[in-house]
């Protein structure tokens, strides 16, 4: 029955929008579960308490969050209140302090280790969203620079600058650690939003100029540009980045008991492949004037096979007599593989 309802909603979105949008907008609403703004809260029952998400301005996190909100509202009838935070530390704190209910982009055990360690007693790992990340210092493939140990030789060409992300991010600290590891002094780590850093990268590549930026996978830039990590300045090769990480959904300690089991199961079982997250990020990157919610709706509409897979997993989990339990605090993909 739920699948029929979901299909009906999808048909409604596809065929009724053009006919009724003008009148609905005049009334200040948008029907068929749609949303005219970047708030992900439209189309749900006003009497239901919203599931409060937090995301950060990293394209993979934004894309996953708005897409999850779309599925939660349209397919599981769970209202969602989605906010964007400036950096992972704020996102962690907002969940631990009860302002938000979950954050789906906790990079552990390295990138967000400080936030996780400080707030671990107030948070739980609900499940994986992506396994086997990497991070490091990234350069365009046309640069001769191959190793982080030789960055100092390019001091003048680089203007003694390496481009990081948001101020206070552990990613920027990782860059400084790599420089310290190789005894390189005099460089500044320029803090900027992710989009600002990618624009600097794009401009440098257009002019074939040297540049070093913070980088990681998954991210759309690997399919857009010819890039490579610097040796001795990346995952598995530098203490600053450690072993490969995983991306987790972290929740507060009351989350599992507070929300409908199928919604909890959906978030616990939700996990993206490289192909899925790649196509999702590309939809967001090329959305133009389309809202983030609109981009999420477009991706969901164009990839029903992925959404059906996640919903089927959630339905099976919810139908089970077993209680939903969080992952161990020290869970990692490599640890799971050994078990």
C-alpha positions in Angstrom: 0.0 0.0 0.0 2.8 2.4 0.9 4.4 1.9 -2.5 1.1 2.8 -4.2 0.9 6.0 -2.1 4.4 6.8 -3.0 3.7 6.2 -6.7 0.6 8.4 -6.5 2.6 11.2 -5.0 5.2 10.9 -7.7 2.5 11.1 -10.4 1.0 14.0 -8.7 4.3 15.9 -8.7 4.8 15.1 -12.4 1.4 15.8 -13.8 -0.4 18.2 -11.6 2.3 20.7 -10.9 1.9 22.7 -14.1 -1.9 22.8 -13.9 -2.2 24.0 -10.3 1.1 25.7 -9.4 -0.2 29.2 -10.0 -3.2 28.9 -7.8 -1.3 27.1 -5.1 1.4 29.8 -5.0 -1.3 32.4 -4.8 -2.5 30.6 -1.6 1.1 30.5 -0.3 1.4 26.8 -0.5 2.9 24.2 -2.9 0.9 21.0 -3.4 1.9 17.4 -4.2 4.7 17.4 -1.6 6.7 20.1 -3.4 8.7 22.9 -2.0 9.3 26.3 -3.6 12.2 27.2 -1.3 15.4 25.5 0.0 13.6 24.6 3.2 13.0 20.9 3.2 10.0 21.1 5.5 7.1 21.4 3.1 4.3 18.9 2.3 4.2 17.1 5.7 1.6 16.9 8.3 1.6 20.0 10.5 0.7 18.0 13.6 3.8 15.7 13.3 7.0 16.8 15.0 9.7 17.4 12.4 12.9 15.4 12.1 15.6 18.1 12.5 18.5 17.6 10.1 21.8 19.6 10.0 24.2 19.7 7.1 27.3 21.6 6.1 28.3 23.4 2.9 30.1 20.4 1.4 28.4 19.4 -1.8 28.2 15.7 -1.0 26.5 16.5 2.4 24.1 19.0 0.9 23.1 16.7 -1.8 22.6 13.7 0.4 20.7 15.8 3.0 18.2 17.4 0.6 17.7 14.0 -1.1 17.1 12.2 2.2 14.6 14.9 3.2 12.8 14.4 -0.1 12.4 10.7 0.5 11.6 11.0 4.2 8.7 13.4 3.4 7.3 12.0 0.2 7.8 8.3 0.8 7.7 7.9 4.6 5.5 10.9 5.5 8.0 12.2 8.0 8.3 16.0 8.2 11.8 17.4 7.9 13.4 20.6 9.1 16.8 21.0 7.5 19.3 23.6 8.4 22.8 24.3 7.0 25.7 24.9 9.5 29.0 26.5 8.9 31.3 23.6 9.6 31.3 20.1 11.0 32.0 21.2 14.6 28.9 23.3 14.7 26.9 20.4 13.2 28.2 18.0 15.9 27.4 20.4 18.7 23.9 21.1 17.4 23.0 17.4 17.5 24.6 16.9 20.9 22.8 19.9 22.4 19.4 18.8 21.0 18.9 21.6 18.5 19.2 19.1 15.7 18.5 15.4 15.6 21.1 14.0 13.2 24.1 14.8 11.0 24.8 12.5 8.1 28.4 13.5 7.3 30.6 12.6 10.2 34.0 11.7 8.9 35.7 9.4 11.3 38.1 8.4 12.8 40.3 11.4 11.7 38.6 14.5 10.2 35.9 15.0 12.9 37.8 13.1 15.7 38.0 16.1 18.0 34.3 16.8 17.8 33.5 13.1 18.2 35.8 12.7 21.2 34.5 15.8 23.0 30.8 14.9 22.5 30.9 11.1 22.3 28.8 10.6 25.4 26.0 12.6 23.8 26.1 11.0 20.4 25.7 7.7 18.7 26.8 6.3 15.3 23.5 5.3 13.7 25.0 3.9 10.5 27.3 4.4 7.5 26.5 6.7 4.6 29.8 6.1 2.7 32.7 3.7 3.3 36.4 4.2 2.4 37.0 7.9 2.0 40.3 9.5 1.3 41.7 13.0 1.8 44.9 15.0 1.2 46.6 17.8 -0.6 45.4 18.0 -4.2 47.1 19.6 -7.3 46.2 19.8 -11.0 47.8 17.0 -13.0 49.8 19.4 -15.1 51.9 20.4 -12.1 55.4 18.9 -11.8 55.0 18.8 -8.0 54.6 15.2 -6.9 55.3 15.0 -3.2 54.2 17.1 -0.2 57.9 17.0 0.9 58.8 19.2 -2.0 56.1 21.9 -1.6 58.8 24.4 -0.4 60.4 24.3 -3.8 57.3 25.9 -5.2 57.0 28.6 -2.6 57.2 31.6 -5.0 54.9 30.0 -7.7 52.3 29.2 -5.0 52.5 32.6 -3.3 53.1 30.7 0.0 49.4 29.7 0.1 47.5 26.5 0.3 43.7 26.7 0.0 41.7 24.9 2.7 38.0 25.1 3.6 35.9 26.7 6.3 37.8 28.4 9.2 38.2 26.1 12.1 37.8 22.9 10.0 40.0 20.0 11.0 40.8 19.7 7.3 42.8 22.9 7.6 44.6 21.5 10.6 45.6 18.5 8.5 47.3 20.7 6.0 49.3 22.4 8.7 50.3 19.0 10.1 51.6 17.9 6.7 53.7 21.1 6.4 55.1 20.5 9.9 55.8 16.9 9.1 58.0 17.9 6.2 59.5 20.9 8.0 58.0 23.4 5.6 57.6 27.0 7.0 56.1 30.2 5.8 53.0 28.9 4.1 49.5 30.1 5.1 46.4 28.0 4.9 43.7 30.1 3.4 40.3 29.4 4.9 37.3 29.7 2.6 34.0 28.0 1.9 34.2 24.8 -0.2 32.6 26.5 -3.2 35.0 29.4 -3.0 38.0 27.0 -2.9 36.7 25.1 -5.9 36.2 28.3 -7.8 39.9 29.2 -7.1 40.8 25.7 -8.3 38.8 26.2 -11.5 40.3 29.6 -12.2 43.8 28.3 -11.7 43.3 25.3 -14.0 41.8 27.6 -16.7 45.0 29.6 -16.6 47.2 26.5 -16.0 48.5 28.1 -12.8 50.0 26.2 -9.9 47.7 25.7 -6.9 47.3 23.3 -3.9 43.9 22.8 -2.3 42.5 20.5 0.3 40.8 17.6 -1.3 38.8 14.5 -0.6 36.8 11.7 -2.0 33.8 11.5 -2.6 33.6 14.8 -4.4 32.5 16.0 -7.8 35.8 17.8 -8.6 37.5 14.4 -9.5 35.2 14.0 -12.5 35.3 17.7 -13.4 39.1 18.2 -13.4 42.3 16.2 -14.0 43.7 16.1 -10.4 45.9 14.0 -8.2 46.9 13.8 -4.6 50.4 14.7 -3.5 52.5 11.7 -2.3 53.2 11.8 1.4 50.3 14.2 1.9 47.3 12.0 1.7 45.3 9.1 3.3 47.5 6.1 4.2 50.7 8.1 3.5 50.7 10.9 6.1 49.9 10.8 9.9 47.8 13.9 9.3 45.3 11.9 7.3 45.7 8.5 8.8 43.9 5.5 7.3 40.8 5.7 5.1 37.8 7.1 6.8 34.1 6.3 6.7 31.2 8.7 6.7 28.6 8.1 9.4 25.2 9.4 10.4 25.4 10.5 14.0 22.3 11.0 16.2 21.5 12.1 19.7 21.0 9.4 22.3 17.2 9.6 22.2 16.9 9.5 18.4 16.2 5.8 17.9 13.3 5.7 20.4 11.9 9.1 19.4 11.1 8.7 15.7 9.1 6.2 13.6 11.1 3.0 13.2 10.9 3.0 9.4 12.5 6.5 9.3 15.2 5.4 11.7 15.8 2.3 9.6 15.9 4.3 6.4 18.7 6.5 7.9 20.6 3.5 9.3 20.5 1.5 6.1 21.0 4.5 3.8 24.5 4.1 2.2 25.7 5.5 -1.2 28.1 4.0 -3.7 30.5 6.1 -5.8 28.1 6.0 -8.7 25.1 7.1 -6.7 26.9 10.0 -4.9 28.6 11.0 -8.1 25.4 11.4 -10.0 23.7 13.1 -7.1 26.5 15.7 -6.7 26.5 16.3 -10.4 22.8 17.1 -10.3 23.4 19.7 -7.6 26.5 21.1 -9.2 24.7 21.8 -12.4 21.3 22.9 -11.0 21.6 26.5 -12.1 18.7 28.5 -10.7 16.9 25.4 -9.5 16.5 25.2 -5.7 18.3 22.5 -3.7 15.0 20.9 -2.9 14.2 21.0 -6.6 17.5 19.3 -7.5 16.8 16.6 -4.9 13.3 16.0 -6.3 14.8 15.8 -9.8 17.4 13.2 -8.8 14.8 11.1 -6.9 12.5 11.2 -9.9 15.3 10.1 -12.3 16.7 7.4 -10.1 13.8 5.4 -8.7 15.8 2.2 -8.6 18.1 3.6 -5.9 15.3 5.1 -3.8 13.4 1.8 -4.0 16.4 -0.1 -2.8 16.8 2.2 0.3 13.1 2.0 1.0 12.9 -1.7 0.7 15.8 -2.0 3.2 14.1 0.3 5.6 10.8 -1.6 5.3 12.5 -4.9 6.0 14.3 -3.4 9.0 11.1 -1.8 10.4 9.2 -5.1 10.0 11.8 -7.0 12.0 11.1 -7.8 15.6 14.7 -6.8 16.5 15.2 -3.4 18.0 17.3 -0.9 16.0 20.7 -0.5 17.7 23.5 2.0 17.0 26.9 1.0 15.7 29.7 0.6 18.3 31.4 3.8 19.0 34.7 2.5 17.5 33.0 1.1 14.4 35.0 1.5 11.1 34.7 -0.2 7.8 38.1 -1.9 8.2 37.1 -3.2 11.6 33.9 -4.5 10.2 35.8 -6.3 7.5 38.0 -8.0 10.1 35.0 -9.2 12.2 
